[in-house]
Amino acid sequence: MLFKDILGLSHIKNHLAKSTDAGRIPHAQLFVGPEGSGLLSMALAYAQYVICNNTNSENEGGNAACNLKFTSFSHPDLHFAFPVANSDKVKSHAVSNHYIKEWRVFMTEQPYGNLFDWYRLLEIEKKQGQIGVDEAHEIVKKLSLKSYEGGYKVMIIWMAERMNTQAANKLLKLIEEPPDNTVFLLLCEDEEQIIQTIKSRCQILHFPPLPEEAIVAALIDTGATKEESMRIAHEANGNFNKALDLFNNDSEDLVFEKWFVQWVRSAFKAKGNKTAIHELILWSEELAKTGREVQKKFLSFCIMVMRQAMLINYGAEELAYMKIHVDGFQLKKFAPFVHENNILPIIEELESAMYHIERNGNAKIIFTDLSIKLTRLLHKKTSQLQTPK
């Protein structure tokens, strides 16, 4: 992976290349950015730049053999840790090494992919992966060895917020005082989930969402028309992974939209209607059958829809990028039902449901309770409203 292969982010590329050329390579760095912003791609390009010790920002003048090993992500001084779970392949004590072949496929085919894409590749989407204490032992073991080529060793920890407390505590000392020429690159989307003792030992670099023009250019290269690329790039809101999914009609958001619209339509029929209440219970049962990662992503999607509706309701339509693709449902007609009297409790209920799903609560009970509460909240009015069709 070369810097030139990464979409946008020229200021970050220049910063990383210049600091490396000047010999200023922090031993622990935390890359923070939203999904689809290129954290993993940038970490791979940076690791290649550091390890292969090139003299220019495009990696083209350095060690050819070293660069060749990076094309298959098999350089012996490049190490990875990422969330995993036990599966049919690994019955217990799963660690990253057990899934390294699948990981290389993922990096090759979906370098902008998200956590759910990774779980789907492993066929563990109904489980909650983590970076556990077994993984921490493996990291300590790997980094205790000398560099294969006598230069830098780089450890990339993808989705570092999935590291549990025991693993984080195990790695604290190593991150603070790693062996010579060892670099930690921790990648995360939610900085708040990284424990403070880890963050305080890292130099933090924030990534913005990708600019629309970069996504448009990349989509055109994949075969999309300019008009289609512009529409998708606006809807993706800086998330290249979502843009690719929309282009390939493979976005999980398309399924989430159907669930959301089904719930909203049942919610508006539920006042004094026993049949609609039964529909809400069936809706809850249907969601309970899915994996917990899917359930959490759906709840995050609902939060996003509510915020978009609030923006539209208060006249900030230029900031609203979302489009619901379900026939007959218009976000603009739904927007008046999300207002100052219910937006905060709605968000609190959705976040509370995510909290309990994360902690293995009974999904059927959680979604039934949530659907009834949100139905009541949506019926709160500040003016005379029309029920969306």
N, C-alpha and C positions, 0 to 999 in steps of 0.2 A: 504494500500500500504506500503510495507516494502522496506528498502534500498536494500535488497537482490533480490527483484523482478525487479530492474532497470538494464537495460543493461549498462555495462561499467561504466565509470565515477567514478572509485573507489576513486580517489583523492578528488573529490567533496564530495562524501559520507563521507569520513574520516574527511574532514574539518568541515562539518556541524555537524557530531556526536560529534567530540571532542570539538568544540566551545560550543555546547549545554551542554555537560557534565561539562564543566568548568564554566557554567553560563554566557557565553558571547553570548547573543542572541540579535543581532541588531533589533531595533524596526521597521525598514523599509529596505527591501532588494529588489534589482532589479536583477532578473535572466535573462540573455541575452544569446540567442543561436539560431542557425538556426532551421528551421522546422525539426521535427523528431529526435531531439537530447535529448528529455526527460525532458523538462522543467516542464511540468505539473506533470509527474510521480514523479520527484524529489521533487517538492513542496508539493505534497500529503504525501510522505514518511517523509519529514522533519516536516510537520505540525503534523503528527501522533507522531513522535518522541518527539517533543516539548510538545504537549498537554498531551500525555500519560506518559511523564516523565519517560521513560525507562532508564535503567542503562547500556544497551549494544546497539551496533549499529544495531542489527537485530530486535529490538523492542519486543523480545520474553519474556523478564523478567519483563515486566511492568504490568500495570493494564489491566487485561483480558477483563473486561467490556468495558473499554475505547477503546481497540483495536477492539473489536467486532463492536462497533458503526462505526468505520472507514471502515469496510469491505463493508458497504452499503453507505458510505460517508454521514452519517446522524448525525454525532456528533454535538450537539448543539453549541459547541464553535468553529466550523469550518464554515467559511462563504465564499461565492463566489461572484464574479462579473465578467461578461463576455459580449462580444458584443451581442446585440439583436436588433431586429427590430419589428415593428408592423406586425401582420399577421392575418390570419383568426381566430386564437385563441385569440389574444390580439389586439384589434382594435386601441388602443392609449396608450401612455405613458408606453410602454413596459419596464420592468426591469427584472433583472435576476430571481427574485423569481417566475415570471410567467412561467419560463421554467425550474424550478429546477428538475422536474422529467426527462425531456429529457437530462438535463445536467448530471445527475447521470448515465443514460444509456450510454451517450457519454464517461464518465470517465471509465466506466466498460469495454466497448467494444472497444474504440479507445483512450486510454490514450496518444498515440503518434500522434493523429489526428491533422489536420490543420484547419484553419478557414473555408475553403470551405467545409470540411467534416461536420463541425458543422452547417453551414448554410443549407447544404443539408439535414441533419437530421431534421431541423426545417421547411424545405421546404420554405426557404426564400432566396435561392441562387441568385434570381434576384434583391435582395435589398442589400444595404450596411449597415451592422450593426454597432452599436457604443455603447460606454459606455458614456451615457449622464448625464445631470444634475439631472434627476430623479433618476438615479442609485446612484449618489453621495449622494443625500438626504437619500436614503435607507441605504447606507454604514454608514453614520453618525448615523442614528437611531439604526442600529444593534450594533454598537460598543459602543454606550452610555449605553447599558445594562451590568449588571455584568456578569462575567463568570458563566456559569451554574454549573461547577464542581469546581469553586474556583481557577482554575489555569490560564493558558494562553488562550487567544482568538487569532485565526489566520484568517486573511482576505486574500484570494488568488484572485488577479485580473489578469485574464488570457487575453492575447493579450492586454496588457495595452496601446500599441500604438494606439488602437482604442478609447481611451478616448479623448473626445473633450475638448477644452480649458476651457469651462465653468465648466465642471466636475472637471478638474484638479485644477482649481483655488479654487473650493469649498472644495477640499480635502487637499489643501496645509497645512493648519494649523493643521489638524488632523494627517497627516503623520509626520509632524515635532514634534508634541507633543501629541502622542496618549495616551489614558488612560493606567494605569498601566497594565503590563502583556498583552499588545496587540501587535501583530506582523503583519506587512503588507508584503506580498510577491507579488511583481509585476513581471509578466512574459511577456517578449516581444521578438520578433524576430528582430525588427529594432530599435536599440537604438536611432538612429537619430530622430525618430518621437516622442520620449518622451521629453517633454519640460524640459528645463534646470532647472527650479525651482523644479521640481519633482526629477530629477536625483541627484541634489545636496543634497537632503534629504535622499538618499538611499545609502546603501552599495551595490556596484555592483559586481556581480559574473558572469563571462563569461563561457559559456558552449561550448566545441568544438563539431564538428560533431562526431558521434559515430564511433569507429574503425571498420574496416571491419570484423575482427574476431568476434566481439560481435554480429554483424548483422548475420554473417554466422551461428553462434551457435544458435541464436534465430530462424532463418528460418528452420534449421534442426529440431528443436523442434516442429515446426508447420507442419512438414511432407515433407519438400523439400529435395531433394538429395543434397549431398555435392557439386557436380559440378554446379547444378542449383543455390544453395545458394551463391557460390563464384561469379558466373556471376551477379546475382542480386545485391549482396552487393557492387560490384565494380560500377555498374551502378547507384545505389542509392546514392553513394557519401556521406555516413554518415547519411542519412535520413532514419530512420527505417520505418516511415510512407509510404514513397515512395517504400521501399523494399516490404512491405506487399501488397501494391497496385499492384506492378509488379507481385508478386507471385500469387495474386488472379486475375490477368488480369483485374484490376479495376482502373487503374491509369488514372486520367484526362490527364496526359501527352500523353497517346496513342491517345486521340482525338486531342490534340494540335499538335501532330506530323503530322496528316493528314491535318490539317488546314495550317500548316507551309509549307508542301511540295506542297500543292495546290497553295499557294501564290507564292512560289519560281518558280514553273514550269510556272505559268502564267506570272510572272515577266520577265522571260527570253524569252518569246514569244512576249512581249508587245512592243518591239521596232519596230515602224512602222507597227504594227498589230492591227487594230481596234477591231478585234474579241477578242484578248487577253485583251484589255482594258475593254471590256464588261465583261469578266470573272473576272477581278479584282473588278469591281463594284459589281457583284453578290456575290463575296467572301466577300466584305465589308458588304453587306446587310445581309448575313448569320450570320456573327459575331455580327452584331448589334442586332440581335434577342435574343442573349444570355444575361444573367445577367451581371451586372457590375463587380461583383467579378470574374466571369469566364473570362471576357475580360481582367481584370488586371492580372490575373494569366497567361493568354495566352501571354500577352506582356512580362511578366517576363520570361516566357519560351523562347520566341524569343531572349531576351537579352542573356540568358544562351547559346542558340544554337550558336549565333554569337561569343561569347567568346570562346566556344569550337572549332569552326571552325578556329578562329584566332590562337589558340594554335597548331592545326594540321598543318595549313599553314606554321607556322614558326618552325616546327620540334620538337614541345614539345608534341608528341603524348602520352607519358607516363603520362602526366597530364590530358589527355582527357578521361573522363569516360562515356560520353554520347553515346547512340546508338539510331539511328532512325529506327523504326521497319516497316516503310512503304516499301513495295516491290518496288525494282528498284531504291531507293534513297540511296545514300551513302554519308555520311557526308564528307568523305575524298575527294570525287570529287567536293563537294560544297565548301570546304575550300579555294581553291585558289581565290575565288571571294570575300573573306573577308580579307582585307589587310590594310596597314598603311594609305592608301589614303581615306578609307571610314569607317573604324571601329568606329571612334569617332562620325562622323555625324550620322551613323546608330543608335548607342546607344542613342544619344541625341534625335533623332526622336522618338524612342520607349519610352523613358522616358517622353518626352513631351506628347505623346499620353496617357500614364498612368496618367499623371497630369490632363489632360482635362477630361478623363473618371471619375476620382475620383471626379471631380467637376461637374459631371452631364452634360457634354457636349453632343451634338448630336452624338451618336456612329457611325451612318452611315457616317456622314460627316468626323468624325475623322479617321475612318478606310479607307475610300476612299482616303483621303488626304495622309495618311500614306503609303498606298500601292503604290501610284504613286511616292511618294518621295523615298521610299526604292527601287523601281524598277530602278529609275535613278541612285541611289547610287550603286546598285549592278553591273551596267554596267560600272562603273569606272574600268579601268584596269591598272595594272602596268607591265603586260607582255602578251604574246599571250596565251589566255585561251581557254579551251574547255567548251562548254555549258553542264551542268550536265544533264543526262538523267532522 
